[in-house]
Amino acid sequence: MRIRHQVVVFDAEDLAEESTFWAGVLGGTVDEDDDWHMVLVDGRATIGIQLAPNHVRPEWPEGQPQQVHLDLWVDDIDAAHEEVIGLGARLLQEARGGDEPDDFQVYADPAGHPFCLCWSKTH
């Protein structure tokens, strides 16, 4: 089997809020349909948002389980943090610090899906 293209799809009650958030994070645009939005980055479909009127927001780490998450590797965590917060993310877990070469912070997008901003401390 050859997979020609792959897209991560999020369920959300508010398509505009969710697709605008991910388009902002990824530097893309939104292609809208009635119950489906596609986030395009450099003309390529990257993330799909599917209308789910009864979507139950995940509550990480306790409560409703996460359904999917993305690890997004960034060069400047401070700038990336400010950008995603400005777009509507919520910080769920701050960096742990320590002696590990990499670190991450956990956020939630507007529909509650957890995602991580990751960075290398040795870069």
C-alpha positions, -999 to 999 in steps of 0.1 A, spaced: 0 0 0 12 35 -9 -1 64 11 0 94 -12 -11 121 14 -21 122 50 -42 147 69 -48 149 107 -85 156 113 -99 172 145 -135 171 155 -149 205 168 -181 222 176 -169 255 162 -153 250 128 -143 286 123 -126 289 157 -107 256 154 -96 261 117 -86 297 123 -65 286 152 -46 259 133 -42 281 102 -26 307 125 -3 283 142 9 266 109 9 298 88 -18 286 65 -52 294 51 -86 279 55 -107 263 28 -143 262 41 -171 238 33 -204 234 51 -193 209 78 -156 206 69 -127 230 69 -93 222 55 -62 241 67 -38 245 37 -1 253 42 17 263 10 -13 250 -10 -12 215 7 -40 201 28 -25 197 63 -52 196 90 -89 189 85 -116 201 109 -148 181 109 -181 194 124 -190 175 155 -219 193 172 -217 169 202 -179 171 206 -168 164 241 -137 185 250 -108 164 262 -96 173 297 -59 165 298 -44 148 319 -75 139 339 -111 135 327 -121 129 291 -91 112 273 -72 130 246 -82 119 211 -50 129 192 -21 153 198 6 170 177 42 176 187 53 208 170 91 215 172 100 251 174 132 272 175 120 299 199 97 286 227 90 320 241 79 334 208 59 303 199 42 303 233 31 340 229 18 332 194 -3 302 203 -17 319 234 -26 349 212 -44 326 188 -65 311 216 -45 282 231 -45 274 268 -13 263 286 -19 229 303 16 220 315 47 241 317 81 228 307 96 203 332 132 216 329 159 194 341 190 180 323 172 164 294 184 177 260 148 184 248 117 198 266 81 206 258 50 224 271 15 211 267 -13 233 254 -49 229 244 -64 243 212 -97 261 213 -117 228 211 -96 214 239 -73 191 219 -39 189 236 -7 196 216 29 201 225 54 228 216 88 210 218 123 223 215 159 212 218 179 229 245 212 220 229 203 235 194 
